[in-house]
Amino acid sequence: MDEKKLKTAVEEAKRFLDRVKELQNEQKITVRYFVGEKEYTHIPSCPKESGAVRRASMDLSRALSALRKY
């Protein structure tokens, strides 16, 4: 197994997990409100953070694919 490709995959996995944690921290701010007797919960969409998660996921997928190739 190529050591450089393995190191890249590990770095991308760490970066992916960091982006997921950032997104989760942003989404912890929820707003609960009532309309009549119904309760609604609003979770912010956080487009910047969710985009970063998607990008990190794609980069991780590419690193893992390169790791599997010989």
PQR file with spaces between the fields and no chain letter, atoms N, CA, C, O and H, PARSE charges and radii, in Angstrom:
ATOM       1  N    MET     1       0.861   -1.180    0.000 -0.4000 1.5000
ATOM       2  CA   MET     1       0.000    0.000    0.000 -0.0000 2.0000
ATOM       3  C    MET     1       0.902    1.237    0.000  0.5500 1.7000
ATOM       4  O    MET     1       1.901    1.291    0.718 -0.5500 1.4000
ATOM       5  N    ASP     2       0.543    2.204   -0.797 -0.4000 1.5000
ATOM       6  CA   ASP     2       1.322    3.429   -0.932 -0.0000 2.0000
ATOM       7  C    ASP     2       1.159    4.298    0.320  0.5500 1.7000
ATOM       8  O    ASP     2       0.045    4.673    0.686 -0.5500 1.4000
ATOM       9  H    ASP     2      -0.268    2.160   -1.381  0.4000 1.0000
ATOM      10  N    GLU     3       2.270    4.605    0.961 -0.4000 1.5000
ATOM      11  CA   GLU     3       2.252    5.370    2.212 -0.0000 2.0000
ATOM      12  C    GLU     3       1.713    6.789    1.998  0.5500 1.7000
ATOM      13  O    GLU     3       0.989    7.315    2.844 -0.5500 1.4000
ATOM      14  H    GLU     3       3.175    4.300    0.664  0.4000 1.0000
ATOM      15  N    LYS     4       2.064    7.400    0.874 -0.4000 1.5000
ATOM      16  CA   LYS     4       1.605    8.764    0.596 -0.0000 2.0000
ATOM      17  C    LYS     4       0.088    8.802    0.421  0.5500 1.7000
ATOM      18  O    LYS     4      -0.573    9.700    0.942 -0.5500 1.4000
ATOM      19  H    LYS     4       2.652    6.973    0.187  0.4000 1.0000
ATOM      20  N    LYS     5      -0.470    7.825   -0.314 -0.4000 1.5000
ATOM      21  CA   LYS     5      -1.919    7.772   -0.519 -0.0000 2.0000
ATOM      22  C    LYS     5      -2.650    7.494    0.790  0.5500 1.7000
ATOM      23  O    LYS     5      -3.731    8.029    1.036 -0.5500 1.4000
ATOM      24  H    LYS     5       0.067    7.095   -0.737  0.4000 1.0000
ATOM      25  N    LEU     6      -2.052    6.655    1.624 -0.4000 1.5000
ATOM      26  CA   LEU     6      -2.659    6.359    2.920 -0.0000 2.0000
ATOM      27  C    LEU     6      -2.688    7.598    3.806  0.5500 1.7000
ATOM      28  O    LEU     6      -3.686    7.875    4.472 -0.5500 1.4000
ATOM      29  H    LEU     6      -1.174    6.220    1.424  0.4000 1.0000
ATOM      30  N    LYS     7      -1.583    8.341    3.806 -0.4000 1.5000
ATOM      31  CA   LYS     7      -1.513    9.569    4.604 -0.0000 2.0000
ATOM      32  C    LYS     7      -2.540   10.593    4.113  0.5500 1.7000
ATOM      33  O    LYS     7      -3.177   11.271    4.919 -0.5500 1.4000
ATOM      34  H    LYS     7      -0.773    8.117    3.266  0.4000 1.0000
ATOM      35  N    THR     8      -2.698   10.705    2.799 -0.4000 1.5000
ATOM      36  CA   THR     8      -3.667   11.637    2.232 -0.0000 2.0000
ATOM      37  C    THR     8      -5.092   11.250    2.642  0.5500 1.7000
ATOM      38  O    THR     8      -5.899   12.113    2.989 -0.5500 1.4000
ATOM      39  H    THR     8      -2.181   10.155    2.143  0.4000 1.0000
ATOM      40  N    ALA     9      -5.389    9.966    2.600 -0.4000 1.5000
ATOM      41  CA   ALA     9      -6.726    9.498    2.981 -0.0000 2.0000
ATOM      42  C    ALA     9      -7.008    9.798    4.450  0.5500 1.7000
ATOM      43  O    ALA     9      -8.118   10.202    4.795 -0.5500 1.4000
ATOM      44  H    ALA     9      -4.733    9.265    2.318  0.4000 1.0000
ATOM      45  N    VAL    10      -6.034    9.609    5.301 -0.4000 1.5000
ATOM      46  CA   VAL    10      -6.208    9.894    6.730 -0.0000 2.0000
ATOM      47  C    VAL    10      -6.445   11.387    6.950  0.5500 1.7000
ATOM      48  O    VAL    10      -7.311   11.769    7.736 -0.5500 1.4000
ATOM      49  H    VAL    10      -5.132    9.281    5.020  0.4000 1.0000
ATOM      50  N    GLU    11      -5.679   12.229    6.259 -0.4000 1.5000
ATOM      51  CA   GLU    11      -5.852   13.677    6.391 -0.0000 2.0000
ATOM      52  C    GLU    11      -7.236   14.114    5.905  0.5500 1.7000
ATOM      53  O    GLU    11      -7.878   14.959    6.530 -0.5500 1.4000
ATOM      54  H    GLU    11      -4.975   11.919    5.621  0.4000 1.0000
ATOM      55  N    GLU    12      -7.690   13.542    4.802 -0.4000 1.5000
ATOM      56  CA   GLU    12      -9.014   13.886    4.286 -0.0000 2.0000
ATOM      57  C    GLU    12     -10.122   13.415    5.227  0.5500 1.7000
ATOM      58  O    GLU    12     -11.139   14.091    5.379 -0.5500 1.4000
ATOM      59  H    GLU    12      -7.169   12.855    4.295  0.4000 1.0000
ATOM      60  N    ALA    13      -9.926   12.269    5.852 -0.4000 1.5000
ATOM      61  CA   ALA    13     -10.917   11.773    6.814 -0.0000 2.0000
ATOM      62  C    ALA    13     -11.005   12.712    8.020  0.5500 1.7000
ATOM      63  O    ALA    13     -12.098   13.003    8.504 -0.5500 1.4000
ATOM      64  H    ALA    13      -9.100   11.720    5.728  0.4000 1.0000
ATOM      65  N    LYS    14      -9.871   13.175    8.493 -0.4000 1.5000
ATOM      66  CA   LYS    14      -9.859   14.111    9.623 -0.0000 2.0000
ATOM      67  C    LYS    14     -10.534   15.425    9.240  0.5500 1.7000
ATOM      68  O    LYS    14     -11.294   15.990   10.026 -0.5500 1.4000
ATOM      69  H    LYS    14      -8.983   12.938    8.099  0.4000 1.0000
ATOM      70  N    ARG    15     -10.253   15.907    8.029 -0.4000 1.5000
ATOM      71  CA   ARG    15     -10.847   17.153    7.559 -0.0000 2.0000
ATOM      72  C    ARG    15     -12.369   16.992    7.435  0.5500 1.7000
ATOM      73  O    ARG    15     -13.125   17.898    7.786 -0.5500 1.4000
ATOM      74  H    ARG    15      -9.635   15.447    7.391  0.4000 1.0000
ATOM      75  N    PHE    16     -12.804   15.843    6.937 -0.4000 1.5000
ATOM      76  CA   PHE    16     -14.233   15.574    6.828 -0.0000 2.0000
ATOM      77  C    PHE    16     -14.897   15.607    8.206  0.5500 1.7000
ATOM      78  O    PHE    16     -15.942   16.236    8.375 -0.5500 1.4000
ATOM      79  H    PHE    16     -12.190   15.107    6.652  0.4000 1.0000
ATOM      80  N    LEU    17     -14.306   14.942    9.176 -0.4000 1.5000
ATOM      81  CA   LEU    17     -14.884   14.911   10.525 -0.0000 2.0000
ATOM      82  C    LEU    17     -14.912   16.298   11.161  0.5500 1.7000
ATOM      83  O    LEU    17     -15.853   16.633   11.879 -0.5500 1.4000
ATOM      84  H    LEU    17     -13.458   14.431    9.039  0.4000 1.0000
ATOM      85  N    ASP    18     -13.880   17.107   10.897 -0.4000 1.5000
ATOM      86  CA   ASP    18     -13.868   18.479   11.409 -0.0000 2.0000
ATOM      87  C    ASP    18     -15.024   19.294   10.829  0.5500 1.7000
ATOM      88  O    ASP    18     -15.674   20.051   11.549 -0.5500 1.4000
ATOM      89  H    ASP    18     -13.115   16.834   10.313  0.4000 1.0000
ATOM      90  N    ARG    19     -15.279   19.140    9.536 -0.4000 1.5000
ATOM      91  CA   ARG    19     -16.370   19.876    8.890 -0.0000 2.0000
ATOM      92  C    ARG    19     -17.731   19.413    9.423  0.5500 1.7000
ATOM      93  O    ARG    19     -18.642   20.225    9.590 -0.5500 1.4000
ATOM      94  H    ARG    19     -14.751   18.524    8.951  0.4000 1.0000
ATOM      95  N    VAL    20     -17.865   18.122    9.685 -0.4000 1.5000
ATOM      96  CA   VAL    20     -19.124   17.602   10.248 -0.0000 2.0000
ATOM      97  C    VAL    20     -19.359   18.189   11.636  0.5500 1.7000
ATOM      98  O    VAL    20     -20.485   18.558   11.971 -0.5500 1.4000
ATOM      99  H    VAL    20     -17.126   17.463    9.549  0.4000 1.0000
ATOM     100  N    LYS    21     -18.310   18.277   12.439 -0.4000 1.5000
ATOM     101  CA   LYS    21     -18.455   18.852   13.783 -0.0000 2.0000
ATOM     102  C    LYS    21     -18.857   20.319   13.709  0.5500 1.7000
ATOM     103  O    LYS    21     -19.678   20.780   14.502 -0.5500 1.4000
ATOM     104  H    LYS    21     -17.395   17.977   12.167  0.4000 1.0000
ATOM     105  N    GLU    22     -18.279   21.061   12.754 -0.4000 1.5000
ATOM     106  CA   GLU    22     -18.652   22.468   12.583 -0.0000 2.0000
ATOM     107  C    GLU    22     -20.126   22.599   12.224  0.5500 1.7000
ATOM     108  O    GLU    22     -20.831   23.456   12.757 -0.5500 1.4000
ATOM     109  H    GLU    22     -17.611   20.687   12.110  0.4000 1.0000
ATOM     110  N    LEU    23     -20.582   21.748   11.324 -0.4000 1.5000
ATOM     111  CA   LEU    23     -21.991   21.777   10.923 -0.0000 2.0000
ATOM     112  C    LEU    23     -22.896   21.443   12.102  0.5500 1.7000
ATOM     113  O    LEU    23     -23.915   22.102   12.311 -0.5500 1.4000
ATOM     114  H    LEU    23     -20.010   21.051   10.891  0.4000 1.0000
ATOM     115  N    GLN    24     -22.534   20.434   12.863 -0.4000 1.5000
ATOM     116  CA   GLN    24     -23.349   20.049   14.018 -0.0000 2.0000
ATOM     117  C    GLN    24     -23.402   21.173   15.045  0.5500 1.7000
ATOM     118  O    GLN    24     -24.446   21.400   15.656 -0.5500 1.4000
ATOM     119  H    GLN    24     -21.707   19.899   12.693  0.4000 1.0000
ATOM     120  N    ASN    25     -22.291   21.878   15.245 -0.4000 1.5000
ATOM     121  CA   ASN    25     -22.285   22.996   16.190 -0.0000 2.0000
ATOM     122  C    ASN    25     -23.197   24.123   15.732  0.5500 1.7000
ATOM     123  O    ASN    25     -23.871   24.746   16.553 -0.5500 1.4000
ATOM     124  H    ASN    25     -21.443   21.694   14.748  0.4000 1.0000
ATOM     125  N    GLU    26     -23.227   24.391   14.435 -0.4000 1.5000
ATOM     126  CA   GLU    26     -24.107   25.432   13.901 -0.0000 2.0000
ATOM     127  C    GLU    26     -25.570   25.025   13.995  0.5500 1.7000
ATOM     128  O    GLU    26     -26.431   25.876   14.221 -0.5500 1.4000
ATOM     129  H    GLU    26     -22.680   23.885   13.768  0.4000 1.0000
ATOM     130  N    GLN    27     -25.862   23.754   13.828 -0.4000 1.5000
ATOM     131  CA   GLN    27     -27.250   23.297   13.834 -0.0000 2.0000
ATOM     132  C    GLN    27     -27.802   23.088   15.239  0.5500 1.7000
ATOM     133  O    GLN    27     -28.988   22.796   15.389 -0.5500 1.4000
ATOM     134  H    GLN    27     -25.163   23.063   13.644  0.4000 1.0000
ATOM     135  N    LYS    28     -26.980   23.228   16.263 -0.4000 1.5000
ATOM     136  CA   LYS    28     -27.474   23.062   17.636 -0.0000 2.0000
ATOM     137  C    LYS    28     -28.408   24.194   18.032  0.5500 1.7000
ATOM     138  O    LYS    28     -29.183   24.065   18.980 -0.5500 1.4000
ATOM     139  H    LYS    28     -26.016   23.465   16.141  0.4000 1.0000
ATOM     140  N    ILE    29     -28.334   25.296   17.309 -0.4000 1.5000
ATOM     141  CA   ILE    29     -29.195   26.435   17.599 -0.0000 2.0000
ATOM     142  C    ILE    29     -30.542   26.176   16.922  0.5500 1.7000
ATOM     143  O    ILE    29     -30.716   26.461   15.737 -0.5500 1.4000
ATOM     144  H    ILE    29     -27.704   25.401   16.540  0.4000 1.0000
ATOM     145  N    THR    30     -31.472   25.644   17.669 -0.4000 1.5000
ATOM     146  CA   THR    30     -32.792   25.353   17.110 -0.0000 2.0000
ATOM     147  C    THR    30     -33.814   26.316   17.694  0.5500 1.7000
ATOM     148  O    THR    30     -33.655   26.804   18.813 -0.5500 1.4000
ATOM     149  H    THR    30     -31.331   25.412   18.631  0.4000 1.0000
ATOM     150  N    VAL    31     -34.834   26.576   16.946 -0.4000 1.5000
ATOM     151  CA   VAL    31     -35.897   27.471   17.384 -0.0000 2.0000
ATOM     152  C    VAL    31     -37.186   26.660   17.456  0.5500 1.7000
ATOM     153  O    VAL    31     -37.594   26.034   16.478 -0.5500 1.4000
ATOM     154  H    VAL    31     -34.963   26.179   16.037  0.4000 1.0000
ATOM     155  N    ARG    32     -37.810   26.679   18.603 -0.4000 1.5000
ATOM     156  CA   ARG    32     -39.089   25.996   18.765 -0.0000 2.0000
ATOM     157  C    ARG    32     -40.177   27.063   18.879  0.5500 1.7000
ATOM     158  O    ARG    32     -40.032   28.049   19.602 -0.5500 1.4000
ATOM     159  H    ARG    32     -37.479   27.188   19.397  0.4000 1.0000
ATOM     160  N    TYR    33     -41.258   26.844   18.154 -0.4000 1.5000
ATOM     161  CA   TYR    33     -42.360   27.783   18.227 -0.0000 2.0000
ATOM     162  C    TYR    33     -43.677   27.024   18.099  0.5500 1.7000
ATOM     163  O    TYR    33     -43.725   25.895   17.612 -0.5500 1.4000
ATOM     164  H    TYR    33     -41.376   26.044   17.566  0.4000 1.0000
ATOM     165  N    PHE    34     -44.728   27.674   18.547 -0.4000 1.5000
ATOM     166  CA   PHE    34     -46.046   27.053   18.568 -0.0000 2.0000
ATOM     167  C    PHE    34     -47.003   27.827   17.678  0.5500 1.7000
ATOM     168  O    PHE    34     -46.997   29.058   17.660 -0.5500 1.4000
ATOM     169  H    PHE    34     -44.688   28.591   18.943  0.4000 1.0000
ATOM     170  N    VAL    35     -47.815   27.100   16.948 -0.4000 1.5000
ATOM     171  CA   VAL    35     -48.917   27.681   16.192 -0.0000 2.0000
ATOM     172  C    VAL    35     -50.148   26.920   16.656  0.5500 1.7000
ATOM     173  O    VAL    35     -50.350   25.753   16.323 -0.5500 1.4000
ATOM     174  H    VAL    35     -47.819   26.100   16.963  0.4000 1.0000
ATOM     175  N    GLY    36     -50.958   27.615   17.430 -0.4000 1.5000
ATOM     176  CA   GLY    36     -52.080   26.932   18.065 -0.0000 2.0000
ATOM     177  C    GLY    36     -51.529   25.953   19.081  0.5500 1.7000
ATOM     178  O    GLY    36     -50.799   26.337   19.994 -0.5500 1.4000
ATOM     179  H    GLY    36     -50.794   28.563   17.701  0.4000 1.0000
ATOM     180  N    GLU    37     -51.878   24.695   18.922 -0.4000 1.5000
ATOM     181  CA   GLU    37     -51.363   23.685   19.846 -0.0000 2.0000
ATOM     182  C    GLU    37     -50.227   22.864   19.238  0.5500 1.7000
ATOM     183  O    GLU    37     -49.675   21.986   19.901 -0.5500 1.4000
ATOM     184  H    GLU    37     -52.471   24.383   18.180  0.4000 1.0000
ATOM     185  N    LYS    38     -49.873   23.143   17.979 -0.4000 1.5000
ATOM     186  CA   LYS    38     -48.814   22.396   17.319 -0.0000 2.0000
ATOM     187  C    LYS    38     -47.457   23.033   17.591  0.5500 1.7000
ATOM     188  O    LYS    38     -47.304   24.253   17.539 -0.5500 1.4000
ATOM     189  H    LYS    38     -50.321   23.856   17.440  0.4000 1.0000
ATOM     190  N    GLU    39     -46.483   22.189   17.879 -0.4000 1.5000
ATOM     191  CA   GLU    39     -45.120   22.669   18.111 -0.0000 2.0000
ATOM     192  C    GLU    39     -44.291   22.406   16.857  0.5500 1.7000
ATOM     193  O    GLU    39     -44.358   21.326   16.272 -0.5500 1.4000
ATOM     194  H    GLU    39     -46.607   21.198   17.921  0.4000 1.0000
ATOM     195  N    TYR    40     -43.519   23.395   16.458 -0.4000 1.5000
ATOM     196  CA   TYR    40     -42.632   23.283   15.299 -0.0000 2.0000
ATOM     197  C    TYR    40     -41.194   23.535   15.749  0.5500 1.7000
ATOM     198  O    TYR    40     -40.945   24.307   16.675 -0.5500 1.4000
ATOM     199  H    TYR    40     -43.464   24.273   16.934  0.4000 1.0000
ATOM     200  N    THR    41     -40.273   22.883   15.090 -0.4000 1.5000
ATOM     201  CA   THR    41     -38.860   23.080   15.371 -0.0000 2.0000
ATOM     202  C    THR    41     -38.168   23.506   14.087  0.5500 1.7000
ATOM     203  O    THR    41     -38.333   22.871   13.045 -0.5500 1.4000
ATOM     204  H    THR    41     -40.475   22.256   14.337  0.4000 1.0000
ATOM     205  N    HIS    42     -37.404   24.568   14.161 -0.4000 1.5000
ATOM     206  CA   HIS    42     -36.647   25.043   13.002 -0.0000 2.0000
ATOM     207  C    HIS    42     -35.168   24.796   13.251  0.5500 1.7000
ATOM     208  O    HIS    42     -34.605   25.275   14.236 -0.5500 1.4000
ATOM     209  H    HIS    42     -37.270   25.084   15.007  0.4000 1.0000
ATOM     210  N    ILE    43     -34.545   24.044   12.351 -0.4000 1.5000
ATOM     211  CA   ILE    43     -33.102   23.814   12.416 -0.0000 2.0000
ATOM     212  C    ILE    43     -32.485   24.592   11.261  0.5500 1.7000
ATOM     213  O    ILE    43     -32.870   24.396   10.108 -0.5500 1.4000
ATOM     214  H    ILE    43     -35.003   23.655   11.552  0.4000 1.0000
ATOM     215  N    PRO    44     -31.532   25.473   11.556 -0.5600 1.5000
ATOM     216  CA   PRO    44     -30.953   26.283   10.486  0.2800 2.0000
ATOM     217  C    PRO    44     -30.292   25.425    9.410  0.5500 1.7000
ATOM     218  O    PRO    44     -29.748   24.359    9.696 -0.5500 1.4000
ATOM     219  N    SER    45     -30.350   25.907    8.167 -0.4000 1.5000
ATOM     220  CA   SER    45     -29.820   25.116    7.050 -0.0000 2.0000
ATOM     221  C    SER    45     -28.301   25.184    6.953  0.5500 1.7000
ATOM     222  O    SER    45     -27.687   24.211    6.516 -0.5500 1.4000
ATOM     223  H    SER    45     -30.792   26.774    7.934  0.4000 1.0000
ATOM     224  N    CYS    46     -27.680   26.265    7.333 -0.4000 1.5000
ATOM     225  CA   CYS    46     -26.227   26.426    7.341 -0.0000 2.0000
ATOM     226  C    CYS    46     -25.593   26.049    5.992  0.5500 1.7000
ATOM     227  O    CYS    46     -24.829   25.086    5.926 -0.5500 1.4000
ATOM     228  H    CYS    46     -28.179   27.056    7.688  0.4000 1.0000
ATOM     229  N    PRO    47     -25.892   26.779    4.936 -0.5600 1.5000
ATOM     230  CA   PRO    47     -25.400   26.389    3.611  0.2800 2.0000
ATOM     231  C    PRO    47     -23.882   26.372    3.497  0.5500 1.7000
ATOM     232  O    PRO    47     -23.328   25.525    2.796 -0.5500 1.4000
ATOM     233  N    LYS    48     -23.208   27.281    4.165 -0.4000 1.5000
ATOM     234  CA   LYS    48     -21.742   27.323    4.090 -0.0000 2.0000
ATOM     235  C    LYS    48     -21.135   26.067    4.696  0.5500 1.7000
ATOM     236  O    LYS    48     -20.247   25.452    4.104 -0.5500 1.4000
ATOM     237  H    LYS    48     -23.657   27.969    4.734  0.4000 1.0000
ATOM     238  N    GLU    49     -21.613   25.688    5.873 -0.4000 1.5000
ATOM     239  CA   GLU    49     -21.069   24.521    6.557 -0.0000 2.0000
ATOM     240  C    GLU    49     -21.455   23.218    5.854  0.5500 1.7000
ATOM     241  O    GLU    49     -20.636   22.306    5.744 -0.5500 1.4000
ATOM     242  H    GLU    49     -22.334   26.188    6.354  0.4000 1.0000
ATOM     243  N    SER    50     -22.697   23.128    5.382 -0.4000 1.5000
ATOM     244  CA   SER    50     -23.105   21.894    4.707 -0.0000 2.0000
ATOM     245  C    SER    50     -22.381   21.741    3.372  0.5500 1.7000
ATOM     246  O    SER    50     -22.091   20.621    2.952 -0.5500 1.4000
ATOM     247  H    SER    50     -23.363   23.869    5.472  0.4000 1.0000
ATOM     248  N    GLY    51     -22.090   22.844    2.709 -0.4000 1.5000
ATOM     249  CA   GLY    51     -21.298   22.786    1.484 -0.0000 2.0000
ATOM     250  C    GLY    51     -19.887   22.308    1.754  0.5500 1.7000
ATOM     251  O    GLY    51     -19.315   21.550    0.971 -0.5500 1.4000
ATOM     252  H    GLY    51     -22.326   23.754    3.050  0.4000 1.0000
ATOM     253  N    ALA    52     -19.325   22.760    2.878 -0.4000 1.5000
ATOM     254  CA   ALA    52     -17.975   22.319    3.252 -0.0000 2.0000
ATOM     255  C    ALA    52     -17.955   20.824    3.560  0.5500 1.7000
ATOM     256  O    ALA    52     -16.980   20.139    3.251 -0.5500 1.4000
ATOM     257  H    ALA    52     -19.789   23.376    3.514  0.4000 1.0000
ATOM     258  N    VAL    53     -19.024   20.319    4.166 -0.4000 1.5000
ATOM     259  CA   VAL    53     -19.128   18.882    4.447 -0.0000 2.0000
ATOM     260  C    VAL    53     -19.203   18.094    3.145  0.5500 1.7000
ATOM     261  O    VAL    53     -18.529   17.076    2.989 -0.5500 1.4000
ATOM     262  H    VAL    53     -19.816   20.875    4.417  0.4000 1.0000
ATOM     263  N    ARG    54     -20.024   18.569    2.213 -0.4000 1.5000
ATOM     264  CA   ARG    54     -20.135   17.867    0.926 -0.0000 2.0000
ATOM     265  C    ARG    54     -18.801   17.854    0.183  0.5500 1.7000
ATOM     266  O    ARG    54     -18.422   16.834   -0.393 -0.5500 1.4000
ATOM     267  H    ARG    54     -20.571   19.396    2.340  0.4000 1.0000
ATOM     268  N    ARG    55     -18.095   18.968    0.193 -0.4000 1.5000
ATOM     269  CA   ARG    55     -16.802   19.040   -0.490 -0.0000 2.0000
ATOM     270  C    ARG    55     -15.788   18.106    0.171  0.5500 1.7000
ATOM     271  O    ARG    55     -15.065   17.385   -0.517 -0.5500 1.4000
ATOM     272  H    ARG    55     -18.403   19.797    0.660  0.4000 1.0000
ATOM     273  N    ALA    56     -15.735   18.118    1.500 -0.4000 1.5000
ATOM     274  CA   ALA    56     -14.809   17.244    2.218 -0.0000 2.0000
ATOM     275  C    ALA    56     -15.144   15.782    1.968  0.5500 1.7000
ATOM     276  O    ALA    56     -14.246   14.946    1.873 -0.5500 1.4000
ATOM     277  H    ALA    56     -16.322   18.704    2.059  0.4000 1.0000
ATOM     278  N    SER    57     -16.429   15.468    1.860 -0.4000 1.5000
ATOM     279  CA   SER    57     -16.853   14.101    1.573 -0.0000 2.0000
ATOM     280  C    SER    57     -16.372   13.664    0.190  0.5500 1.7000
ATOM     281  O    SER    57     -15.902   12.541    0.011 -0.5500 1.4000
ATOM     282  H    SER    57     -17.159   16.147    1.937  0.4000 1.0000
ATOM     283  N    MET    58     -16.496   14.562   -0.776 -0.4000 1.5000
ATOM     284  CA   MET    58     -16.050   14.252   -2.133 -0.0000 2.0000
ATOM     285  C    MET    58     -14.532   14.048   -2.176  0.5500 1.7000
ATOM     286  O    MET    58     -14.042   13.123   -2.824 -0.5500 1.4000
ATOM     287  H    MET    58     -16.879   15.474   -0.630  0.4000 1.0000
ATOM     288  N    ASP    59     -13.795   14.920   -1.479 -0.4000 1.5000
ATOM     289  CA   ASP    59     -12.335   14.786   -1.443 -0.0000 2.0000
ATOM     290  C    ASP    59     -11.912   13.485   -0.758  0.5500 1.7000
ATOM     291  O    ASP    59     -10.957   12.836   -1.184 -0.5500 1.4000
ATOM     292  H    ASP    59     -14.194   15.671   -0.953  0.4000 1.0000
ATOM     293  N    LEU    60     -12.625   13.111    0.300 -0.4000 1.5000
ATOM     294  CA   LEU    60     -12.332   11.857    0.984 -0.0000 2.0000
ATOM     295  C    LEU    60     -12.607   10.672    0.075  0.5500 1.7000
ATOM     296  O    LEU    60     -11.827    9.721    0.032 -0.5500 1.4000
ATOM     297  H    LEU    60     -13.401   13.639    0.645  0.4000 1.0000
ATOM     298  N    SER    61     -13.716   10.729   -0.652 -0.4000 1.5000
ATOM     299  CA   SER    61     -14.034    9.645   -1.591 -0.0000 2.0000
ATOM     300  C    SER    61     -12.943    9.475   -2.634  0.5500 1.7000
ATOM     301  O    SER    61     -12.564    8.353   -2.969 -0.5500 1.4000
ATOM     302  H    SER    61     -14.350   11.502   -0.618  0.4000 1.0000
ATOM     303  N    ARG    62     -12.442   10.587   -3.145 -0.4000 1.5000
ATOM     304  CA   ARG    62     -11.370   10.521   -4.141 -0.0000 2.0000
ATOM     305  C    ARG    62     -10.084    9.964   -3.547  0.5500 1.7000
ATOM     306  O    ARG    62      -9.387    9.182   -4.194 -0.5500 1.4000
ATOM     307  H    ARG    62     -12.751   11.498   -2.873  0.4000 1.0000
ATOM     308  N    ALA    63      -9.770   10.359   -2.328 -0.4000 1.5000
ATOM     309  CA   ALA    63      -8.557    9.855   -1.674 -0.0000 2.0000
ATOM     310  C    ALA    63      -8.669    8.349   -1.426  0.5500 1.7000
ATOM     311  O    ALA    63      -7.694    7.621   -1.608 -0.5500 1.4000
ATOM     312  H    ALA    63     -10.336   10.994   -1.803  0.4000 1.0000
ATOM     313  N    LEU    64      -9.839    7.881   -1.015 -0.4000 1.5000
ATOM     314  CA   LEU    64     -10.034    6.461   -0.784 -0.0000 2.0000
ATOM     315  C    LEU    64      -9.994    5.668   -2.100  0.5500 1.7000
ATOM     316  O    LEU    64      -9.493    4.544   -2.147 -0.5500 1.4000
ATOM     317  H    LEU    64     -10.631    8.473   -0.867  0.4000 1.0000
ATOM     318  N    SER    65     -10.525    6.267   -3.150 -0.4000 1.5000
ATOM     319  CA   SER    65     -10.484    5.619   -4.457 -0.0000 2.0000
ATOM     320  C    SER    65      -9.046    5.490   -4.932  0.5500 1.7000
ATOM     321  O    SER    65      -8.666    4.447   -5.463 -0.5500 1.4000
ATOM     322  H    SER    65     -10.932    7.180   -3.113  0.4000 1.0000
ATOM     323  N    ALA    66      -8.250    6.517   -4.754 -0.4000 1.5000
ATOM     324  CA   ALA    66      -6.840    6.469   -5.145 -0.0000 2.0000
ATOM     325  C    ALA    66      -6.093    5.441   -4.309  0.5500 1.7000
ATOM     326  O    ALA    66      -5.166    4.795   -4.799 -0.5500 1.4000
ATOM     327  H    ALA    66      -8.559    7.365   -4.322  0.4000 1.0000
ATOM     328  N    LEU    67      -6.487    5.288   -3.061 -0.4000 1.5000
ATOM     329  CA   LEU    67      -5.844    4.313   -2.183 -0.0000 2.0000
ATOM     330  C    LEU    67      -6.110    2.893   -2.637  0.5500 1.7000
ATOM     331  O    LEU    67      -5.247    2.023   -2.512 -0.5500 1.4000
ATOM     332  H    LEU    67      -7.239    5.813   -2.663  0.4000 1.0000
ATOM     333  N    ARG    68      -7.306    2.653   -3.166 -0.4000 1.5000
ATOM     334  CA   ARG    68      -7.653    1.311   -3.631 -0.0000 2.0000
ATOM     335  C    ARG    68      -6.995    0.936   -4.948  0.5500 1.7000
ATOM     336  O    ARG    68      -6.821   -0.246   -5.247 -0.5500 1.4000
ATOM     337  H    ARG    68      -8.007    3.359   -3.267  0.4000 1.0000
ATOM     338  N    LYS    69      -6.624    1.950   -5.744 -0.4000 1.5000
ATOM     339  CA   LYS    69      -5.973    1.668   -7.029 -0.0000 2.0000
ATOM     340  C    LYS    69      -4.521    1.263   -6.808  0.5500 1.7000
ATOM     341  O    LYS    69      -3.870    1.716   -5.866 -0.5500 1.4000
ATOM     342  H    LYS    69      -6.765    2.910   -5.502  0.4000 1.0000
ATOM     343  N    TYR    70      -4.031    0.410   -7.684 -0.4000 1.5000
ATOM     344  CA   TYR    70      -2.627   -0.005   -7.578 -0.0000 2.0000
ATOM     345  C    TYR    70      -1.805    0.694   -8.624  0.5500 1.7000
ATOM     346  O    TYR    70      -0.595    0.482   -8.703 -0.5500 1.4000
ATOM     347  H    TYR    70      -4.560    0.042   -8.449  0.4000 1.0000
